[in-house]
């Protein structure tokens, strides 16, 4: 091989190596961006028969007369019983799986919304397909996350909006009505309505890893 051809061949080889590396990096970036920005729908939680029955009992304890899962409730014998609060427990615990299964019963939310429970924090993940006519992102999937601090301090519940993000980017506080890091019970409880009724009816509330504990007042 002539000596003058060696640098030329080395240059072509180096170009092919660099081009291949850039191409692989670009493909990986596209795959990651598609997974991060436009995720697939969530997988709904499906409870076992025993879990459905237990969840029906918890909902009845809160006053819900209609069973969330009638397919397992029908196997129970319904007997006449006089109403009484004697010895009734006012405590209820909901597991993360149970809450997500309740969401899955709603066909509009079955594969779009998921709840995560950790210490003093309730997080929600929303995967929402956008209308094809939506500008620029039409036909794609919007991914949003939100977090609420849930605690009980000074003998009252505390619900604080920790933030909302879209595609991993936190939204400005101004876009959230300046409610970020604001105790919603304290801010709106004095106005009556939902937040006051909620606070007045809760003796204690605590969010732990994988479950939420609520004790109701008389």
N, C-alpha and C positions, 0 to 999 in steps of 0.2 A: 504494500500500500504506500503510495507516495506520501511523503511527510506533510505536504501542503493540504492533503485531504483529512488528516487526523483532527485538526482543530474544528473543521467543518462538521465531521461526524460527531464529535464530542458536543458541539453546540446544539445539534439536532437532538441528541439524546437528552441533554439537559432541558431543552425546551419541552420535550415530550413528558419528562418527569414532572416538571413544574405545571404543565397544562393538566396532566392527570390529577395531581394533587389539588389544584384549584377546582377542577370539575367535581371531584369527590366531596370537597368541602362545601361546594355550592349545593350539591344534591342533599347532603346532610342538613345544611341550613334550611333548605326548602321543606324537608320532612319535619324538622323541629318546629319551624314556624307554623306549618299547617296543623301540627298536633297541638301547639300552644295557643294559636289564635283561633283556630276553627276546629275544636274538638268534636268527637262523636257524642251521641246522646248518652246519658247516664244509664247504668243498669239498675232497674227497679229492684227493691228489696222484697223478697218473698219469704214470709214467715211459715214455720211449721205449724201443723194443726194445734199443737199444745200451746205455741206462742200466740196464735190467733185467739184461742179461748181465754188465755190469761189477759190479753189486751182488751177483750170484750168486758171482762170483769172490772178492769181498771176504769174503763170509760163509764160503766154503770155507776161506779163509786163517785164519779164526778157529776152524775145526774143525766148522762146521755142514755135515753131509753132505747134508741135504735142501735143495734149491734153493728160494729164496723165490718164484721165478718159473719154474716148470717149463715153461711154454709156450715160453720162449726157450731153455731148457737142452736141450730135446729135439732141437734142431737141431745140437747139438755131438756129435761122435763120441766115445764113451767108450772109452778104451783102457786095458788093464791096465798098472799102473805100480807098481813097488816103492816102499814108503814110505821117504822120506829127508828129513832136515831140512837137508841140505847146500845152502847157497846160498838157503835159504828166507828171505823177508823177514818180519820180525816187526812191521812197521809197517802200519797201515791207516788210511785216511781215509774218513770218512763225510760226505757232503754233507747239508745240511738237507733237500733234496728226497728223498734216499734214505731217511732216517729216517722222514719223513712217509709215504712210499710203503709202507714196511714196516708202519706203523700202519694204513694203508688196506687192507692185505691181511687184517687182522683185522676182520671185519664188525661187531664190537661197537664198534670204535673208529674206523671209517672216516670218519665225519662228525662225530665228537665230540671228538677230541683232535688238537692240532697243536703241533709243536715249533719253536721259534725259537732260532737259535744266533747269538750275538754274542761279542765279546771277553770271555773268561773267564766267560760267563754262558749257561746253558741255561734257556730259559723254556718253559713249557707252558701251553697254553690249552685249557680243557675246557668244552665246551658240552653240558650234560646235561639232556634232557627229564625233568621231574618227573612222578611218578605222579599221575594225576587225583585220587586220594584223599589226596594230600599236603595238609596244612593250609594254607589261605590261598592258597598259590602252586601248588596242584595244576593240572596240565596246562600250566604255563608252562615256560620253559627257564632253567636255572641256568647262569650264566657264571662260571667260576673261572679264576684265573691263579696260577701259581707260578713261582718263580725259584730256580735253584741256581748258586752260584759253583763253577766247575770249574777247578782250577789244579793246578800241580805245584810244591811248595816243599819245601825241605830233604829232597830225595830221596824224596818220597812224594806221592801224590795228595791233593788237598784238595777236599772236597765240602762246601759250606756252604749250608744252607737260608737263602735271603735273605728269603723270606716267601711267604704265600699270601693271595690276596684273593678275595672273592666280590662280584660285581657292582661291581668297582672299589673296594671297601672292604677295606682290610687287616685280616686277622683278628688278634686279640690273641695275643701270644706264649704265654699260658697255654693257649689253645685248641690250640696246636701242640705241646703237651707241653714248652714252654720250649726248643724246638729251634731257634728263629730265631737266625740268625747263629752257629750252632754247627757246628763241623767234625765231620761225621758219622763220618768215618774215624777221627779222633782219639778221639771219644767211645765208639764201638762197636767199633773195630778190635781192642782188647785182649781182647774177649770171645769171639773166634773167630767162626765163621760167615761170612756173606756179606762184610761189610766188611773183615775181615782177609784173606780169600781174594782179594778185589778188589785191595786195596793190595799184597799180595805178588806179584800177577801183572802189575802195571803198572810198566813201566820209565819211561814218560813219558806224560802226557796233556795236551792243550791244546785249548781251545775257541776257535775264531776266528770271524770273521764268516762265517756260512754253512756252516761245516764243523767237524768234530771230528777231531783227530789222536790216535791211540793207538799207543804202542810197547809191545809185550809183552815180558816177561822170558822167559828160557829155562826 
